[in-house]
């Protein structure tokens, strides 16, 4: 199948001044739809470390962005963000949800944007070794395999292959990563796929088994290492530095992984110890705060 193997800088250099405002707005709306579902399922509160980044802009006012971060009993760190100059080809948006160590269900990751074609990534970030933990593989990844293969065999959805080894390593074998034309058909298909991936993930969270307390510290440390490495090794980071300067770009990177968080990470004892039939399920619970 066809694939794009280029850096983001190469893609932007080829078409640096395409106006993608309308595409950006539609993609951002998709993330808003997903965020509404998440807010209906989890009780969260904003972390004040990024309060002044809602929104922010470059010194010349051309580049803009927004970075919101949330935490809760079930969620260790959730980011809802965008960055870019929609009138000049580049935008990048995130909705990433890292769970607490009380359950071992995978994390949810979605990133999309314009470069100037539509970049799209969506995956369940594993919290176990998929080569050895076959029960974990079958439980959380097999149900998404058929949908992945449908897109993988569709010539209209060419793969985007990062030149960065770590980024390729971080994507599971059911992870979607494409570079597609900015057409309405593509946007509609990606909207449907995003909702499908999130709905399945919410079901996973709702049905997840509780992790024994003595295993949670190690899982929490692994989660943090994975989150930090994915953010710090993102090949798009130099674009942020180009738009906002190194000091601001470094702060945005820390904001994405929680390096400056004000609300402490909960200890094992703060997490649910058992699933009680008298407790409401995560799915369908109280909405979060904005």
Protein Blocks (a to p, Z undefined) as FASTA:
>chain_A
ZZddddfklmmmmmmmbcfklmmmmmmmmmmmmmmmmmmmpccdddfklmmmcccddfko
magcdddddddfklmbdcdddedjfknopacddddddddfkbccdcddddddddkbccdd
dddddfbdfklmmmlmmmmmmmmmmmmmmmmmpmklccdddfblklmmmpcfkbccdddd
fbfklmmmmmmmmmmmmmmmmmmmmmpccddfklmmmmmmmmmmmmmmmmmmpmklmmmm
mmnojklmmmmmmmmnopmcfbdcddfklpcfbdcfkbccfehpacddZZ
